[in-house]
Amino acid sequence: MRVDSNQWPTSRIVNSVNNYLDLVTGYAIGADSRFQWDDTNHTKLPIGTTNLVANQSDYSFLTDEQGNTILTLSRIDLLDSNGNYSQLELIDQADYEGQGLDQLQATTGIPSAYDKIADNIIRLYPKPSTSVTAGIKFYFQRTASYFAATDTTKSPGVAPLLHRGFVIAGAYDGALTLGLSNLQALSVEKQVEEKKMQQYFSIRNQDSSKVLTMKPILFR
């Protein structure tokens, strides 16, 4: 069944496509192990720097330099006196059960570890004793590069084999909203595309070496 631009305007199509882009982004980031996904339409790498401030432990990373929302941090580096960045150790509150993390903040010094308070907020340990310009380098994952109603040639920043899913998602939302008779058929197609997407992200780390590890056995 055909519909015109009055029934299903471009703004509604763009909204549907962007919602599906969020779905793809969620699956992509959730499937990450060693390979961090990023929308290929972004023009800047998902790496940024911020100033290290003396006596300031907490730092938030809400958006990148282009205004994209940072969803999660994947690594934190600290600039040393030689002008080199070194990776900080990631710790967690759960590892210090029964102990006060405040002990690590008793004195200031050169931070050697950080705790992720939230997906995009960290706390440094120990508290920094000096301020350093661009002293923190952070690696992150962010929202996708969304479509605007004025985009006429832009393609989704994901693998081409997943592009059909965006078309189906837009058509499905239109059929659902307008009560069209092809809703059930589009629902089936949408499930097929989502399954294809899940399969793609589950096997994309094929160039990553597999490492065998020993599993502990408990003897009673």
C-alpha positions in Angstrom: 0.0 0.0 0.0 1.4 3.4 -1.0 1.3 6.4 1.3 2.2 10.0 0.5 4.3 12.6 2.3 1.3 14.0 4.1 0.5 10.7 5.7 4.1 9.8 6.5 6.3 12.9 6.3 10.1 12.9 6.1 10.4 14.0 9.7 8.7 10.8 10.8 10.9 8.7 8.6 14.0 10.3 10.0 12.8 9.7 13.5 12.2 6.0 12.7 15.6 5.7 11.1 17.3 7.3 14.1 15.5 5.1 16.5 16.7 2.1 14.6 20.2 3.6 14.6 20.0 3.7 18.4 19.0 0.0 18.4 22.0 -0.9 16.2 24.4 1.1 18.4 23.1 -0.6 21.5 23.8 -4.1 20.0 27.2 -3.0 18.6 28.4 -1.7 21.9 27.0 -4.6 23.8 28.8 -7.0 21.6 32.1 -5.3 22.0 35.0 -7.2 23.5 38.3 -6.1 22.0 36.9 -4.2 19.0 35.2 -0.9 19.9 32.4 0.1 17.5 32.0 3.6 16.3 29.7 5.1 13.6 31.8 5.6 10.5 30.0 8.9 9.7 31.8 10.6 12.7 34.6 12.8 11.5 36.6 12.7 14.7 38.1 9.7 16.5 36.5 8.7 19.8 39.4 10.1 21.8 39.6 13.3 23.8 41.6 15.2 26.4 40.8 17.3 29.4 42.8 19.1 32.0 44.0 17.4 35.2 43.1 19.7 38.1 44.9 19.7 41.4 42.8 18.3 44.3 40.0 17.3 41.9 39.2 13.6 42.0 36.0 13.5 39.9 35.7 14.1 36.2 32.7 13.8 33.9 32.8 13.2 30.2 29.3 13.9 28.9 29.8 14.9 25.2 32.7 14.8 22.7 33.9 17.9 20.9 31.2 17.7 18.3 28.4 17.4 20.9 27.7 13.7 20.6 26.7 12.0 23.8 29.4 9.8 25.4 27.8 6.5 26.4 30.7 4.8 28.0 34.4 5.2 28.7 36.8 2.4 27.6 40.2 3.7 28.8 41.8 6.5 30.7 45.4 7.7 30.2 47.5 10.1 32.3 50.2 12.5 30.9 53.5 12.0 32.7 56.4 14.5 33.2 58.1 13.2 30.0 55.1 14.2 27.9 53.9 10.6 27.4 50.5 9.1 28.2 50.3 6.0 30.3 47.1 3.9 30.9 45.6 4.1 34.4 44.5 1.0 36.2 40.7 0.5 36.4 39.5 -0.4 39.9 36.0 -0.9 41.3 34.3 -0.3 44.6 33.3 -3.9 44.8 37.0 -4.9 45.0 37.4 -2.9 48.2 34.5 -4.4 50.2 35.0 -3.8 53.9 37.7 -1.2 53.2 37.3 2.5 52.7 38.3 3.9 49.4 38.9 7.1 51.2 42.2 5.6 52.3 43.4 6.0 48.7 42.6 9.7 48.9 44.3 10.3 52.2 47.2 12.1 50.4 47.5 13.7 47.1 49.9 12.4 44.4 50.1 11.2 40.9 47.0 9.2 40.0 47.6 5.6 39.2 44.0 4.2 39.1 40.4 5.3 38.5 37.0 4.0 39.4 34.0 4.4 37.0 31.4 6.1 39.1 29.0 5.9 36.1 29.4 5.1 32.4 30.9 8.5 31.8 32.1 9.7 35.2 35.4 8.7 36.9 37.2 9.2 40.2 41.0 9.3 40.3 43.1 7.6 42.9 45.0 9.2 44.6 43.7 12.8 44.2 46.0 14.7 41.8 48.6 17.0 43.5 49.2 19.2 40.4 47.3 20.6 37.5 48.3 19.5 34.0 46.9 20.9 30.7 45.4 18.0 28.7 46.6 15.8 31.5 43.9 13.2 31.0 43.3 11.4 27.7 40.0 9.5 27.5 38.7 6.9 25.1 35.0 6.4 24.7 32.0 5.2 22.8 29.2 7.5 21.8 25.9 7.9 20.1 25.6 7.4 16.4 25.7 10.1 13.8 22.0 10.8 13.4 20.1 11.7 10.3 18.5 15.1 9.8 15.5 15.8 7.6 17.8 17.7 5.2 20.0 14.6 4.5 19.5 13.3 1.0 22.6 11.2 0.3 23.8 10.1 3.7 24.0 6.4 4.5 24.0 4.8 7.9 27.5 4.6 9.4 27.3 0.8 9.8 28.2 -2.2 7.6 26.3 -2.0 4.2 24.7 -5.4 4.8 22.7 -3.9 7.7 21.3 -0.9 5.7 18.2 -2.7 4.6 17.1 -2.9 8.2 16.7 0.9 8.3 14.3 0.9 5.4 12.3 -1.9 6.9 12.2 -0.1 10.3 10.9 3.1 8.7 8.3 1.2 6.7 7.2 -0.8 9.8 6.7 2.3 11.9 4.7 3.9 9.2 2.4 0.8 8.8 2.0 0.6 12.6 1.1 4.3 12.9 -1.3 4.4 9.9 -2.8 0.9 10.5 -1.7 -0.5 7.1 -2.5 -4.0 6.0 1.2 -4.9 5.4 2.1 -4.5 9.1 2.4 -8.2 9.8 4.6 -8.8 6.7 6.9 -5.9 7.7 7.0 -7.2 11.3 8.5 -10.5 10.0 11.0 -8.6 7.8 12.0 -6.5 10.7 12.7 -9.5 12.9 14.8 -11.0 10.1 16.9 -7.8 9.8 17.4 -7.6 13.6 18.5 -11.2 13.7 21.0 -10.5 10.9 22.3 -7.6 12.8 22.8 -9.6 16.0 24.6 -12.3 14.0 26.9 -9.8 12.4 28.0 -8.2 15.6 28.5 -11.6 17.3 31.1 -12.7 14.7 32.8 -9.4 13.7 35.9 -10.0 15.9 37.2 -12.8 13.7 40.6 -11.1 13.4 41.1 -11.2 17.2 43.1 -14.1 18.5 41.4 -16.5 20.7 43.2 -17.3 23.9 42.6 -20.5 25.9 42.4 -20.0 29.7 42.3 -22.5 32.5 39.0 -22.9 34.4 39.4 -23.5 38.1 38.1 -26.8 39.6 36.8 -26.8 43.1 37.6 -30.0 45.1 35.5 -30.9 48.1 
